[in-house]
Amino acid sequence: MAELRLRKLPDRTPVKLTLHLPPDLNEALGAYARMYSEAYGEAEPLQELIAAMLASFLESDRGFAAWRRRS
């Protein structure tokens, strides 16, 4: 099984957000979704994966975490 930095997603309630992405980023996200499906044996909607990726990024950003504690 391939090792992914992103863990398997938990159940979640979505909030709608509309984005415009460059074609190369959209292609990379689609490829990531395919790899996720292969790694965990189930497909997840791309928007769910993007939300988890953003959350993971924000959680790992020490500067952002320090700023939020000060705010």
Biopython code that builds the backbone (N, CA, C, O; Angstrom):
import numpy as np
from Bio.PDB.StructureBuilder import StructureBuilder

atoms = [
    (1, "MET", "N", (0.849, -1.180, 0.000)),
    (1, "MET", "CA", (0.000, 0.000, 0.000)),
    (1, "MET", "C", (0.894, 1.242, 0.000)),
    (1, "MET", "O", (1.893, 1.288, 0.718)),
    (2, "ALA", "N", (0.544, 2.226, -0.786)),
    (2, "ALA", "CA", (1.298, 3.485, -0.851)),
    (2, "ALA", "C", (1.125, 4.262, 0.443)),
    (2, "ALA", "O", (0.056, 4.234, 1.052)),
    (3, "GLU", "N", (2.163, 4.948, 0.856)),
    (3, "GLU", "CA", (2.113, 5.779, 2.059)),
    (3, "GLU", "C", (1.690, 7.188, 1.677)),
    (3, "GLU", "O", (2.311, 7.821, 0.824)),
    (4, "LEU", "N", (0.634, 7.676, 2.310)),
    (4, "LEU", "CA", (0.158, 9.035, 2.072)),
    (4, "LEU", "C", (0.295, 9.840, 3.340)),
    (4, "LEU", "O", (0.128, 9.306, 4.437)),
    (5, "ARG", "N", (0.590, 11.089, 3.211)),
    (5, "ARG", "CA", (0.665, 11.973, 4.363)),
    (5, "ARG", "C", (-0.729, 12.202, 4.950)),
    (5, "ARG", "O", (-0.881, 12.348, 6.163)),
    (6, "LEU", "N", (-1.727, 12.231, 4.098)),
    (6, "LEU", "CA", (-3.103, 12.445, 4.517)),
    (6, "LEU", "C", (-3.695, 11.124, 4.999)),
    (6, "LEU", "O", (-3.685, 10.132, 4.270)),
    (7, "ARG", "N", (-4.214, 11.111, 6.233)),
    (7, "ARG", "CA", (-4.854, 9.917, 6.765)),
    (7, "ARG", "C", (-6.240, 9.751, 6.155)),
    (7, "ARG", "O", (-6.767, 10.657, 5.509)),
    (8, "LYS", "N", (-6.823, 8.560, 6.378)),
    (8, "LYS", "CA", (-8.178, 8.311, 5.895)),
    (8, "LYS", "C", (-9.125, 9.319, 6.534)),
    (8, "LYS", "O", (-9.031, 9.603, 7.729)),
    (9, "LEU", "N", (-10.031, 9.851, 5.735)),
    (9, "LEU", "CA", (-10.915, 10.921, 6.192)),
    (9, "LEU", "C", (-12.000, 10.417, 7.132)),
    (9, "LEU", "O", (-12.555, 9.341, 6.915)),
    (10, "PRO", "N", (-12.313, 11.193, 8.190)),
    (10, "PRO", "CA", (-13.441, 10.843, 9.059)),
    (10, "PRO", "C", (-14.746, 11.339, 8.448)),
    (10, "PRO", "O", (-14.736, 12.055, 7.447)),
    (11, "ASP", "N", (-15.873, 10.955, 9.054)),
    (11, "ASP", "CA", (-17.163, 11.507, 8.614)),
    (11, "ASP", "C", (-17.153, 13.016, 8.873)),
    (11, "ASP", "O", (-16.563, 13.471, 9.853)),
    (12, "ARG", "N", (-17.797, 13.786, 8.008)),
    (12, "ARG", "CA", (-17.788, 15.260, 8.137)),
    (12, "ARG", "C", (-18.989, 15.865, 7.429)),
    (12, "ARG", "O", (-19.561, 15.272, 6.513)),
    (13, "THR", "N", (-19.356, 17.055, 7.874)),
    (13, "THR", "CA", (-20.460, 17.794, 7.273)),
    (13, "THR", "C", (-19.861, 18.933, 6.454)),
    (13, "THR", "O", (-19.173, 19.784, 7.018)),
    (14, "PRO", "N", (-20.097, 18.978, 5.148)),
    (14, "PRO", "CA", (-19.450, 19.974, 4.297)),
    (14, "PRO", "C", (-20.114, 21.352, 4.338)),
    (14, "PRO", "O", (-21.297, 21.493, 4.650)),
    (15, "VAL", "N", (-19.311, 22.350, 4.013)),
    (15, "VAL", "CA", (-19.763, 23.725, 3.780)),
    (15, "VAL", "C", (-19.377, 24.049, 2.344)),
    (15, "VAL", "O", (-18.236, 23.806, 1.949)),
    (16, "LYS", "N", (-20.291, 24.587, 1.561)),
    (16, "LYS", "CA", (-20.029, 24.831, 0.142)),
    (16, "LYS", "C", (-19.121, 26.045, -0.054)),
    (16, "LYS", "O", (-19.323, 27.098, 0.549)),
    (17, "LEU", "N", (-18.112, 25.869, -0.918)),
    (17, "LEU", "CA", (-17.180, 26.916, -1.290)),
    (17, "LEU", "C", (-16.829, 26.701, -2.757)),
    (17, "LEU", "O", (-16.511, 25.581, -3.158)),
    (18, "THR", "N", (-16.882, 27.751, -3.555)),
    (18, "THR", "CA", (-16.570, 27.646, -4.975)),
    (18, "THR", "C", (-15.172, 28.202, -5.230)),
    (18, "THR", "O", (-14.842, 29.294, -4.769)),
    (19, "LEU", "N", (-14.349, 27.448, -5.969)),
    (19, "LEU", "CA", (-12.978, 27.849, -6.285)),
    (19, "LEU", "C", (-12.732, 27.742, -7.784)),
    (19, "LEU", "O", (-13.375, 26.953, -8.476)),
    (20, "HIS", "N", (-11.808, 28.533, -8.267)),
    (20, "HIS", "CA", (-11.303, 28.415, -9.634)),
    (20, "HIS", "C", (-9.855, 27.950, -9.524)),
    (20, "HIS", "O", (-9.037, 28.596, -8.869)),
    (21, "LEU", "N", (-9.540, 26.821, -10.174)),
    (21, "LEU", "CA", (-8.211, 26.234, -10.102)),
    (21, "LEU", "C", (-7.567, 26.218, -11.477)),
    (21, "LEU", "O", (-8.257, 26.079, -12.486)),
    (22, "PRO", "N", (-6.247, 26.359, -11.523)),
    (22, "PRO", "CA", (-5.565, 26.189, -12.807)),
    (22, "PRO", "C", (-5.650, 24.714, -13.238)),
    (22, "PRO", "O", (-5.710, 23.823, -12.391)),
    (23, "PRO", "N", (-5.654, 24.464, -14.549)),
    (23, "PRO", "CA", (-5.805, 23.094, -15.047)),
    (23, "PRO", "C", (-4.768, 22.116, -14.494)),
    (23, "PRO", "O", (-5.110, 20.967, -14.212)),
    (24, "ASP", "N", (-3.518, 22.534, -14.332)),
    (24, "ASP", "CA", (-2.495, 21.610, -13.839)),
    (24, "ASP", "C", (-2.743, 21.222, -12.385)),
    (24, "ASP", "O", (-2.481, 20.081, -12.004)),
    (25, "LEU", "N", (-3.238, 22.137, -11.575)),
    (25, "LEU", "CA", (-3.564, 21.812, -10.192)),
    (25, "LEU", "C", (-4.768, 20.867, -10.151)),
    (25, "LEU", "O", (-4.784, 19.921, -9.363)),
    (26, "ASN", "N", (-5.755, 21.112, -10.977)),
    (26, "ASN", "CA", (-6.918, 20.226, -11.044)),
    (26, "ASN", "C", (-6.495, 18.810, -11.433)),
    (26, "ASN", "O", (-6.989, 17.835, -10.867)),
    (27, "GLU", "N", (-5.593, 18.700, -12.387)),
    (27, "GLU", "CA", (-5.094, 17.393, -12.814)),
    (27, "GLU", "C", (-4.362, 16.689, -11.672)),
    (27, "GLU", "O", (-4.564, 15.496, -11.446)),
    (28, "ALA", "N", (-3.515, 17.425, -10.952)),
    (28, "ALA", "CA", (-2.769, 16.845, -9.833)),
    (28, "ALA", "C", (-3.722, 16.388, -8.724)),
    (28, "ALA", "O", (-3.517, 15.333, -8.123)),
    (29, "LEU", "N", (-4.745, 17.171, -8.459)),
    (29, "LEU", "CA", (-5.720, 16.781, -7.434)),
    (29, "LEU", "C", (-6.474, 15.511, -7.844)),
    (29, "LEU", "O", (-6.734, 14.643, -7.011)),
    (30, "GLY", "N", (-6.817, 15.410, -9.114)),
    (30, "GLY", "CA", (-7.462, 14.192, -9.606)),
    (30, "GLY", "C", (-6.560, 12.978, -9.461)),
    (30, "GLY", "O", (-7.024, 11.898, -9.096)),
    (31, "ALA", "N", (-5.278, 13.146, -9.744)),
    (31, "ALA", "CA", (-4.317, 12.050, -9.588)),
    (31, "ALA", "C", (-4.190, 11.662, -8.114)),
    (31, "ALA", "O", (-4.096, 10.478, -7.792)),
    (32, "TYR", "N", (-4.187, 12.648, -7.222)),
    (32, "TYR", "CA", (-4.110, 12.367, -5.791)),
    (32, "TYR", "C", (-5.339, 11.585, -5.343)),
    (32, "TYR", "O", (-5.225, 10.646, -4.556)),
    (33, "ALA", "N", (-6.508, 11.965, -5.837)),
    (33, "ALA", "CA", (-7.742, 11.262, -5.489)),
    (33, "ALA", "C", (-7.675, 9.800, -5.945)),
    (33, "ALA", "O", (-8.142, 8.908, -5.238)),
    (34, "ARG", "N", (-7.102, 9.558, -7.115)),
    (34, "ARG", "CA", (-6.955, 8.183, -7.597)),
    (34, "ARG", "C", (-5.996, 7.397, -6.699)),
    (34, "ARG", "O", (-6.257, 6.237, -6.380)),
    (35, "MET", "N", (-4.891, 8.023, -6.293)),
    (35, "MET", "CA", (-3.937, 7.354, -5.407)),
    (35, "MET", "C", (-4.566, 7.078, -4.047)),
    (35, "MET", "O", (-4.352, 6.013, -3.468)),
    (36, "TYR", "N", (-5.334, 8.021, -3.539)),
    (36, "TYR", "CA", (-6.044, 7.837, -2.273)),
    (36, "TYR", "C", (-6.963, 6.622, -2.366)),
    (36, "TYR", "O", (-7.001, 5.795, -1.454)),
    (37, "SER", "N", (-7.696, 6.517, -3.458)),
    (37, "SER", "CA", (-8.609, 5.399, -3.670)),
    (37, "SER", "C", (-7.858, 4.070, -3.696)),
    (37, "SER", "O", (-8.314, 3.085, -3.116)),
    (38, "GLU", "N", (-6.727, 4.043, -4.358)),
    (38, "GLU", "CA", (-5.907, 2.827, -4.400)),
    (38, "GLU", "C", (-5.365, 2.486, -3.014)),
    (38, "GLU", "O", (-5.335, 1.317, -2.632)),
    (39, "ALA", "N", (-4.940, 3.495, -2.264)),
    (39, "ALA", "CA", (-4.328, 3.269, -0.955)),
    (39, "ALA", "C", (-5.340, 2.778, 0.079)),
    (39, "ALA", "O", (-5.013, 1.926, 0.905)),
    (40, "TYR", "N", (-6.564, 3.308, 0.042)),
    (40, "TYR", "CA", (-7.551, 2.995, 1.073)),
    (40, "TYR", "C", (-8.705, 2.117, 0.581)),
    (40, "TYR", "O", (-9.570, 1.737, 1.371)),
    (41, "GLY", "N", (-8.728, 1.796, -0.697)),
    (41, "GLY", "CA", (-9.736, 0.894, -1.218)),
    (41, "GLY", "C", (-11.122, 1.489, -1.358)),
    (41, "GLY", "O", (-12.091, 0.756, -1.557)),
    (42, "GLU", "N", (-11.230, 2.785, -1.260)),
    (42, "GLU", "CA", (-12.516, 3.452, -1.482)),
    (42, "GLU", "C", (-12.272, 4.863, -1.991)),
    (42, "GLU", "O", (-11.337, 5.547, -1.576)),
    (43, "ALA", "N", (-13.135, 5.271, -2.896)),
    (43, "ALA", "CA", (-13.018, 6.606, -3.481)),
    (43, "ALA", "C", (-13.693, 7.626, -2.575)),
    (43, "ALA", "O", (-14.716, 7.340, -1.952)),
    (44, "GLU", "N", (-13.117, 8.802, -2.510)),
    (44, "GLU", "CA", (-13.703, 9.938, -1.794)),
    (44, "GLU", "C", (-13.900, 11.062, -2.804)),
    (44, "GLU", "O", (-13.088, 11.217, -3.716)),
    (45, "PRO", "N", (-14.957, 11.844, -2.657)),
    (45, "PRO", "CA", (-15.139, 12.993, -3.547)),
    (45, "PRO", "C", (-13.945, 13.952, -3.427)),
    (45, "PRO", "O", (-13.419, 14.188, -2.339)),
    (46, "LEU", "N", (-13.547, 14.485, -4.559)),
    (46, "LEU", "CA", (-12.391, 15.372, -4.587)),
    (46, "LEU", "C", (-12.541, 16.540, -3.617)),
    (46, "LEU", "O", (-11.575, 16.920, -2.957)),
    (47, "GLN", "N", (-13.743, 17.116, -3.523)),
    (47, "GLN", "CA", (-13.923, 18.248, -2.621)),
    (47, "GLN", "C", (-13.673, 17.851, -1.163)),
    (47, "GLN", "O", (-13.229, 18.684, -0.374)),
    (48, "GLU", "N", (-13.946, 16.604, -0.792)),
    (48, "GLU", "CA", (-13.682, 16.132, 0.566)),
    (48, "GLU", "C", (-12.181, 16.026, 0.808)),
    (48, "GLU", "O", (-11.689, 16.394, 1.875)),
    (49, "LEU", "N", (-11.466, 15.525, -0.177)),
    (49, "LEU", "CA", (-10.016, 15.419, -0.050)),
    (49, "LEU", "C", (-9.369, 16.792, 0.037)),
    (49, "LEU", "O", (-8.455, 16.999, 0.835)),
    (50, "ILE", "N", (-9.837, 17.734, -0.782)),
    (50, "ILE", "CA", (-9.279, 19.089, -0.758)),
    (50, "ILE", "C", (-9.473, 19.717, 0.614)),
    (50, "ILE", "O", (-8.556, 20.344, 1.144)),
    (51, "ALA", "N", (-10.657, 19.555, 1.195)),
    (51, "ALA", "CA", (-10.913, 20.106, 2.525)),
    (51, "ALA", "C", (-9.960, 19.508, 3.555)),
    (51, "ALA", "O", (-9.429, 20.226, 4.402)),
    (52, "ALA", "N", (-9.741, 18.199, 3.486)),
    (52, "ALA", "CA", (-8.825, 17.550, 4.429)),
    (52, "ALA", "C", (-7.381, 18.009, 4.208)),
    (52, "ALA", "O", (-6.631, 18.190, 5.167)),
    (53, "MET", "N", (-6.996, 18.195, 2.940)),
    (53, "MET", "CA", (-5.641, 18.683, 2.643)),
    (53, "MET", "C", (-5.435, 20.083, 3.216)),
    (53, "MET", "O", (-4.398, 20.368, 3.814)),
    (54, "LEU", "N", (-6.425, 20.950, 3.033)),
    (54, "LEU", "CA", (-6.318, 22.308, 3.571)),
    (54, "LEU", "C", (-6.239, 22.294, 5.094)),
    (54, "LEU", "O", (-5.439, 23.021, 5.683)),
    (55, "ALA", "N", (-7.063, 21.471, 5.730)),
    (55, "ALA", "CA", (-7.033, 21.370, 7.185)),
    (55, "ALA", "C", (-5.671, 20.872, 7.660)),
    (55, "ALA", "O", (-5.116, 21.400, 8.623)),
    (56, "SER", "N", (-5.137, 19.862, 6.988)),
    (56, "SER", "CA", (-3.823, 19.322, 7.346)),
    (56, "SER", "C", (-2.735, 20.377, 7.190)),
    (56, "SER", "O", (-1.858, 20.507, 8.044)),
    (57, "PHE", "N", (-2.798, 21.127, 6.096)),
    (57, "PHE", "CA", (-1.829, 22.193, 5.855)),
    (57, "PHE", "C", (-1.891, 23.240, 6.965)),
    (57, "PHE", "O", (-0.860, 23.632, 7.513)),
    (58, "LEU", "N", (-3.096, 23.687, 7.292)),
    (58, "LEU", "CA", (-3.248, 24.716, 8.327)),
    (58, "LEU", "C", (-2.793, 24.210, 9.696)),
    (58, "LEU", "O", (-2.177, 24.958, 10.455)),
    (59, "GLU", "N", (-3.089, 22.952, 10.017)),
    (59, "GLU", "CA", (-2.670, 22.378, 11.292)),
    (59, "GLU", "C", (-1.157, 22.262, 11.402)),
    (59, "GLU", "O", (-0.610, 22.330, 12.503)),
    (60, "SER", "N", (-0.474, 22.088, 10.274)),
    (60, "SER", "CA", (0.976, 21.908, 10.302)),
    (60, "SER", "C", (1.744, 23.227, 10.173)),
    (60, "SER", "O", (2.971, 23.229, 10.268)),
    (61, "ASP", "N", (1.057, 24.330, 9.961)),
    (61, "ASP", "CA", (1.710, 25.632, 9.786)),
    (61, "ASP", "C", (1.918, 26.279, 11.155)),
    (61, "ASP", "O", (0.982, 26.835, 11.732)),
    (62, "ARG", "N", (3.138, 26.207, 11.670)),
    (62, "ARG", "CA", (3.435, 26.714, 13.013)),
    (62, "ARG", "C", (3.230, 28.220, 13.132)),
    (62, "ARG", "O", (2.742, 28.711, 14.150)),
    (63, "GLY", "N", (3.604, 28.939, 12.095)),
    (63, "GLY", "CA", (3.424, 30.390, 12.112)),
    (63, "GLY", "C", (1.957, 30.762, 12.216)),
    (63, "GLY", "O", (1.594, 31.675, 12.956)),
    (64, "PHE", "N", (1.116, 30.060, 11.479)),
    (64, "PHE", "CA", (-0.319, 30.307, 11.521)),
    (64, "PHE", "C", (-0.885, 29.947, 12.896)),
    (64, "PHE", "O", (-1.709, 30.681, 13.441)),
    (65, "ALA", "N", (-0.441, 28.816, 13.455)),
    (65, "ALA", "CA", (-0.921, 28.399, 14.779)),
    (65, "ALA", "C", (-0.548, 29.445, 15.835)),
    (65, "ALA", "O", (-1.364, 29.780, 16.693)),
    (66, "ALA", "N", (0.679, 29.956, 15.770)),
    (66, "ALA", "CA", (1.107, 30.982, 16.729)),
    (66, "ALA", "C", (0.286, 32.250, 16.558)),
    (66, "ALA", "O", (-0.113, 32.867, 17.545)),
    (67, "TRP", "N", (0.032, 32.640, 15.333)),
    (67, "TRP", "CA", (-0.771, 33.830, 15.064)),
    (67, "TRP", "C", (-2.177, 33.661, 15.614)),
    (67, "TRP", "O", (-2.718, 34.585, 16.221)),
    (68, "ARG", "N", (-2.776, 32.489, 15.409)),
    (68, "ARG", "CA", (-4.145, 32.253, 15.904)),
    (68, "ARG", "C", (-4.186, 32.285, 17.431)),
    (68, "ARG", "O", (-5.158, 32.775, 18.005)),
    (69, "ARG", "N", (-3.159, 31.777, 18.092)),
    (69, "ARG", "CA", (-3.126, 31.843, 19.559)),
    (69, "ARG", "C", (-3.069, 33.280, 20.046)),
    (69, "ARG", "O", (-3.642, 33.607, 21.086)),
    (70, "ARG", "N", (-2.384, 34.138, 19.305)),
    (70, "ARG", "CA", (-2.263, 35.556, 19.697)),
    (70, "ARG", "C", (-3.529, 36.351, 19.387)),
    (70, "ARG", "O", (-3.789, 37.380, 20.010)),
    (71, "SER", "N", (-4.310, 35.874, 18.427)),
    (71, "SER", "CA", (-5.491, 36.628, 17.978)),
    (71, "SER", "C", (-6.686, 36.399, 18.873)),
    (71, "SER", "O", (-7.755, 36.960, 18.631)),
]
sb = StructureBuilder()
sb.init_structure("model")
sb.init_model(0)
sb.init_chain("A")
sb.init_seg("    ")
for serial, (resi, resn, name, xyz) in enumerate(atoms, 1):
    if name == "N":
        sb.init_residue(resn, " ", resi, " ")
    sb.init_atom(name, np.array(xyz, "f"), 0.0, 1.0, " ", f" {name:<3s}", serial, name[0])
structure = sb.get_structure()
